[in-house]
Amino acid sequence: MKTKHTLGKWIVVDSGGKVISQTTEETYSDICTLADRPLAISPEVEANAKLIAAAPELLEALSDLIEKVSPYIYKLGVKKGFSELVSLEQAKKAIKKATE
């Protein structure tokens, strides 16, 4: 899958809700900062930062899973595999939302 987002491993730094993309030990790009001061850090802010940092890996894993399971789900047909087909379509919509 061709991506347009910032490459590199996304990580949370300094527990300030700051997410960066790290390509080498010395090279990184800011992705976002969720809190402007240490007192604004809450469990919710930290959880949001972790979710954002995991986004590239989640996108890659979901895309890979769709590619691998689609043939089996389509083989089941609508009557036998309806819930699986619905889940597959939801996954595709989520990827579209993240990439378009």
TIRO-2110 file (N, C-alpha, C; in Angstrom, 1 decimal):
// TIRO-2110
0.8, -1.2, 0.0, N, 1, A
0.0, 0.0, 0.0, CA, 1, A
0.9, 1.2, 0.0, C, 1, A
0.6, 2.2, -0.9, N, 2, A
1.3, 3.4, -1.0, CA, 2, A
0.8, 4.4, 0.1, C, 2, A
1.6, 4.9, 0.9, N, 3, A
1.2, 5.8, 1.9, CA, 3, A
1.6, 7.3, 1.7, C, 3, A
0.8, 8.2, 2.2, N, 4, A
1.1, 9.6, 2.1, CA, 4, A
1.6, 10.2, 3.5, C, 4, A
1.4, 9.4, 4.6, N, 5, A
1.7, 9.9, 5.9, CA, 5, A
3.2, 9.9, 6.1, C, 5, A
3.6, 10.6, 7.2, N, 6, A
5.0, 10.7, 7.5, CA, 6, A
5.6, 9.3, 7.8, C, 6, A
6.7, 8.9, 7.2, N, 7, A
7.3, 7.6, 7.4, CA, 7, A
8.1, 7.6, 8.7, C, 7, A
8.5, 6.4, 9.1, N, 8, A
9.2, 6.2, 10.3, CA, 8, A
8.4, 5.6, 11.4, C, 8, A
9.0, 5.2, 12.4, N, 9, A
8.3, 4.7, 13.6, CA, 9, A
7.7, 5.8, 14.4, C, 9, A
6.4, 5.8, 14.6, N, 10, A
5.8, 6.9, 15.4, CA, 10, A
5.8, 6.5, 16.9, C, 10, A
6.3, 7.4, 17.7, N, 11, A
6.4, 7.1, 19.2, CA, 11, A
5.9, 8.3, 20.0, C, 11, A
5.5, 8.0, 21.2, N, 12, A
5.1, 9.1, 22.2, CA, 12, A
6.4, 9.4, 23.0, C, 12, A
6.6, 10.7, 23.1, N, 13, A
7.8, 11.2, 23.9, CA, 13, A
7.4, 12.1, 25.0, C, 13, A
8.2, 12.1, 26.0, N, 14, A
8.2, 13.0, 27.2, CA, 14, A
6.8, 13.0, 27.9, C, 14, A
6.0, 12.0, 27.7, N, 15, A
4.7, 11.9, 28.3, CA, 15, A
3.9, 13.2, 28.3, C, 15, A
4.2, 14.0, 27.3, N, 16, A
3.5, 15.3, 27.2, CA, 16, A
2.5, 15.2, 26.1, C, 16, A
2.2, 14.0, 25.7, N, 17, A
1.2, 13.8, 24.6, CA, 17, A
1.8, 14.2, 23.3, C, 17, A
3.2, 14.2, 23.2, N, 18, A
3.8, 14.6, 21.9, CA, 18, A
4.1, 13.3, 21.1, C, 18, A
3.7, 13.3, 19.9, N, 19, A
4.0, 12.1, 19.0, CA, 19, A
5.0, 12.6, 17.9, C, 19, A
6.0, 11.7, 17.7, N, 20, A
7.0, 12.0, 16.7, CA, 20, A
7.1, 10.8, 15.8, C, 20, A
7.7, 11.1, 14.6, N, 21, A
8.1, 10.0, 13.7, CA, 21, A
9.6, 9.9, 13.8, C, 21, A
10.1, 8.8, 14.1, N, 22, A
11.6, 8.7, 14.3, CA, 22, A
12.1, 7.8, 13.2, C, 22, A
13.0, 8.3, 12.3, N, 23, A
13.6, 7.5, 11.2, CA, 23, A
15.0, 7.0, 11.6, C, 23, A
15.7, 7.8, 12.4, N, 24, A
17.0, 7.3, 12.9, CA, 24, A
17.0, 7.8, 14.4, C, 24, A
18.1, 7.5, 15.1, N, 25, A
18.2, 8.0, 16.5, CA, 25, A
18.2, 9.5, 16.5, C, 25, A
18.8, 10.1, 15.5, N, 26, A
18.9, 11.6, 15.5, CA, 26, A
18.0, 12.3, 14.6, C, 26, A
17.2, 11.6, 13.8, N, 27, A
16.3, 12.2, 12.8, CA, 27, A
14.8, 11.9, 13.2, C, 27, A
14.1, 13.0, 13.4, N, 28, A
12.6, 12.8, 13.7, CA, 28, A
11.8, 14.0, 13.2, C, 28, A
10.5, 13.7, 13.1, N, 29, A
9.6, 14.8, 12.7, CA, 29, A
8.5, 14.8, 13.7, C, 29, A
8.0, 16.0, 14.0, N, 30, A
6.9, 16.2, 14.9, CA, 30, A
5.6, 15.7, 14.2, C, 30, A
4.8, 14.9, 14.8, N, 31, A
3.5, 14.6, 14.3, CA, 31, A
2.4, 15.4, 14.9, C, 31, A
2.4, 15.4, 16.2, N, 32, A
1.4, 16.3, 17.0, CA, 32, A
1.8, 16.4, 18.4, C, 32, A
1.2, 17.4, 19.1, N, 33, A
1.3, 17.5, 20.5, CA, 33, A
-0.1, 17.7, 21.0, C, 33, A
-0.5, 16.8, 22.0, N, 34, A
-1.9, 16.8, 22.4, CA, 34, A
-2.1, 17.7, 23.7, C, 34, A
-1.1, 18.1, 24.4, N, 35, A
-1.2, 19.0, 25.5, CA, 35, A
-0.1, 20.0, 25.5, C, 35, A
-0.5, 21.3, 25.8, N, 36, A
0.4, 22.4, 25.7, CA, 36, A
1.2, 22.6, 27.0, C, 36, A
0.8, 21.9, 28.0, N, 37, A
1.6, 22.1, 29.3, CA, 37, A
1.5, 20.8, 30.1, C, 37, A
2.4, 20.5, 30.9, N, 38, A
2.4, 19.3, 31.7, CA, 38, A
1.2, 19.1, 32.5, C, 38, A
0.6, 20.1, 33.1, N, 39, A
-0.6, 20.0, 33.9, CA, 39, A
-1.8, 19.5, 33.1, C, 39, A
-1.8, 19.6, 31.8, N, 40, A
-2.9, 19.2, 31.0, CA, 40, A
-2.8, 17.7, 30.6, C, 40, A
-1.8, 17.1, 31.1, N, 41, A
-1.6, 15.6, 30.8, CA, 41, A
-2.6, 14.9, 31.6, C, 41, A
-3.4, 14.1, 31.0, N, 42, A
-4.3, 13.2, 31.7, CA, 42, A
-4.2, 11.8, 31.1, C, 42, A
-4.8, 10.8, 31.8, N, 43, A
-4.8, 9.5, 31.2, CA, 43, A
-5.4, 9.5, 29.8, C, 43, A
-6.4, 10.3, 29.5, N, 44, A
-7.1, 10.4, 28.2, CA, 44, A
-6.1, 10.9, 27.2, C, 44, A
-5.4, 12.0, 27.5, N, 45, A
-4.4, 12.5, 26.6, CA, 45, A
-3.3, 11.5, 26.3, C, 45, A
-2.8, 10.8, 27.3, N, 46, A
-1.8, 9.8, 27.0, CA, 46, A
-2.3, 8.6, 26.2, C, 46, A
-3.6, 8.2, 26.4, N, 47, A
-4.2, 7.2, 25.6, CA, 47, A
-4.4, 7.6, 24.2, C, 47, A
-4.7, 8.9, 23.9, N, 48, A
-4.9, 9.4, 22.6, CA, 48, A
-3.5, 9.5, 21.9, C, 48, A
-2.5, 9.9, 22.6, N, 49, A
-1.2, 9.9, 22.0, CA, 49, A
-0.7, 8.5, 21.6, C, 49, A
-1.0, 7.5, 22.4, N, 50, A
-0.6, 6.1, 22.1, CA, 50, A
-1.3, 5.6, 20.9, C, 50, A
-2.6, 6.0, 20.8, N, 51, A
-3.4, 5.6, 19.7, CA, 51, A
-2.9, 6.2, 18.4, C, 51, A
-2.6, 7.5, 18.4, N, 52, A
-2.1, 8.2, 17.3, CA, 52, A
-0.7, 7.6, 16.9, C, 52, A
0.1, 7.3, 17.8, N, 53, A
1.4, 6.7, 17.5, CA, 53, A
1.3, 5.3, 16.9, C, 53, A
0.3, 4.6, 17.2, N, 54, A
0.1, 3.3, 16.7, CA, 54, A
-0.6, 3.3, 15.3, C, 54, A
-1.1, 4.4, 14.9, N, 55, A
-1.9, 4.5, 13.6, CA, 55, A
-1.2, 3.9, 12.4, C, 55, A
0.1, 4.2, 12.1, N, 56, A
0.7, 3.6, 10.9, CA, 56, A
0.7, 2.1, 11.0, C, 56, A
1.0, 1.5, 12.1, N, 57, A
1.1, 0.1, 12.3, CA, 57, A
-0.3, -0.5, 12.2, C, 57, A
-1.3, 0.1, 12.8, N, 58, A
-2.7, -0.3, 12.7, CA, 58, A
-3.2, -0.3, 11.2, C, 58, A
-2.9, 0.7, 10.5, N, 59, A
-3.2, 0.8, 9.1, CA, 59, A
-2.6, -0.3, 8.3, C, 59, A
-1.3, -0.5, 8.5, N, 60, A
-0.6, -1.6, 7.8, CA, 60, A
-1.2, -3.0, 8.1, C, 60, A
-1.4, -3.2, 9.4, N, 61, A
-1.9, -4.5, 9.8, CA, 61, A
-3.3, -4.8, 9.3, C, 61, A
-4.2, -3.8, 9.3, N, 62, A
-5.6, -3.9, 8.8, CA, 62, A
-5.6, -4.1, 7.3, C, 62, A
-4.7, -3.4, 6.6, N, 63, A
-4.6, -3.6, 5.1, CA, 63, A
-4.2, -5.0, 4.8, C, 63, A
-3.2, -5.5, 5.5, N, 64, A
-2.7, -6.8, 5.3, CA, 64, A
-3.7, -7.8, 5.6, C, 64, A
-4.4, -7.7, 6.7, N, 65, A
-5.5, -8.6, 7.0, CA, 65, A
-6.6, -8.7, 6.0, C, 65, A
-7.0, -7.5, 5.5, N, 66, A
-8.0, -7.4, 4.5, CA, 66, A
-7.6, -8.2, 3.2, C, 66, A
-6.4, -7.9, 2.8, N, 67, A
-5.8, -8.6, 1.6, CA, 67, A
-5.9, -10.1, 1.8, C, 67, A
-5.5, -10.6, 3.0, N, 68, A
-5.4, -12.1, 3.2, CA, 68, A
-6.7, -12.7, 3.4, C, 68, A
-7.7, -12.1, 4.1, N, 69, A
-9.0, -12.8, 4.4, CA, 69, A
-10.1, -12.5, 3.4, C, 69, A
-9.9, -11.5, 2.5, N, 70, A
-11.0, -11.2, 1.6, CA, 70, A
-11.4, -12.4, 0.7, C, 70, A
-10.4, -13.1, 0.1, N, 71, A
-10.8, -14.2, -0.8, CA, 71, A
-11.7, -15.2, 0.0, C, 71, A
-11.4, -15.5, 1.2, N, 72, A
-12.1, -16.5, 2.0, CA, 72, A
-13.5, -16.0, 2.3, C, 72, A
-13.6, -14.7, 2.7, N, 73, A
-14.9, -14.2, 3.0, CA, 73, A
-15.8, -14.1, 1.8, C, 73, A
-15.3, -13.7, 0.7, N, 74, A
-16.1, -13.7, -0.5, CA, 74, A
-16.5, -15.1, -1.0, C, 74, A
-15.7, -16.1, -0.7, N, 75, A
-16.0, -17.5, -1.0, CA, 75, A
-17.2, -18.0, -0.2, C, 75, A
-17.3, -17.5, 1.0, N, 76, A
-18.4, -17.9, 1.9, CA, 76, A
-19.8, -17.5, 1.3, C, 76, A
-19.8, -16.4, 0.6, N, 77, A
-21.0, -15.9, 0.1, CA, 77, A
-21.8, -15.1, 1.2, C, 77, A
-22.8, -14.3, 0.7, N, 78, A
-23.5, -13.4, 1.6, CA, 78, A
-24.3, -14.1, 2.7, C, 78, A
-24.9, -15.3, 2.3, N, 79, A
-25.7, -16.0, 3.3, CA, 79, A
-24.9, -16.6, 4.5, C, 79, A
-23.8, -17.2, 4.1, N, 80, A
-23.0, -17.9, 5.2, CA, 80, A
-22.0, -16.9, 5.9, C, 80, A
-21.6, -15.9, 5.2, N, 81, A
-20.5, -15.0, 5.8, CA, 81, A
-21.0, -13.6, 5.9, C, 81, A
-22.2, -13.4, 6.2, N, 82, A
-22.7, -12.0, 6.2, CA, 82, A
-22.0, -11.1, 7.2, C, 82, A
-21.9, -11.6, 8.5, N, 83, A
-21.2, -10.8, 9.5, CA, 83, A
-19.7, -10.5, 9.2, C, 83, A
-19.1, -11.5, 8.6, N, 84, A
-17.7, -11.3, 8.2, CA, 84, A
-17.6, -10.3, 7.0, C, 84, A
-18.6, -10.4, 6.1, N, 85, A
-18.6, -9.4, 5.0, CA, 85, A
-18.8, -8.0, 5.5, C, 85, A
-19.7, -7.8, 6.5, N, 86, A
-20.0, -6.5, 7.1, CA, 86, A
-18.7, -6.0, 7.7, C, 86, A
-18.0, -6.9, 8.5, N, 87, A
-16.7, -6.5, 9.1, CA, 87, A
-15.7, -6.1, 8.1, C, 87, A
-15.6, -6.8, 7.0, N, 88, A
-14.7, -6.5, 6.0, CA, 88, A
-14.9, -5.1, 5.4, C, 88, A
-16.2, -4.8, 5.1, N, 89, A
-16.6, -3.5, 4.6, CA, 89, A
-16.3, -2.4, 5.5, C, 89, A
-16.5, -2.6, 6.8, N, 90, A
-16.2, -1.6, 7.9, CA, 90, A
-14.7, -1.3, 7.9, C, 90, A
-13.9, -2.4, 7.8, N, 91, A
-12.5, -2.2, 7.8, CA, 91, A
-12.0, -1.4, 6.5, C, 91, A
-12.6, -1.7, 5.4, N, 92, A
-12.3, -0.9, 4.2, CA, 92, A
-12.7, 0.5, 4.3, C, 92, A
-13.8, 0.8, 4.9, N, 93, A
-14.3, 2.2, 5.2, CA, 93, A
-13.3, 2.9, 6.1, C, 93, A
-12.9, 2.2, 7.1, N, 94, A
-11.9, 2.8, 8.1, CA, 94, A
-10.6, 3.2, 7.4, C, 94, A
-10.1, 2.4, 6.5, N, 95, A
-8.9, 2.7, 5.8, CA, 95, A
-9.1, 3.8, 4.8, C, 95, A
-10.3, 3.9, 4.2, N, 96, A
-10.6, 5.0, 3.3, CA, 96, A
-10.6, 6.3, 4.0, C, 96, A
-11.3, 6.3, 5.2, N, 97, A
-11.3, 7.5, 6.1, CA, 97, A
-10.0, 7.9, 6.4, C, 97, A
-9.0, 7.0, 6.7, N, 98, A
-7.7, 7.4, 7.1, CA, 98, A
-6.8, 7.8, 6.0, C, 98, A
-7.1, 7.4, 4.8, N, 99, A
-6.2, 7.7, 3.7, CA, 99, A
-6.7, 8.6, 2.6, C, 99, A
-7.9, 8.9, 2.6, N, 100, A
-8.4, 9.8, 1.5, CA, 100, A
-8.8, 11.1, 2.0, C, 100, A
END
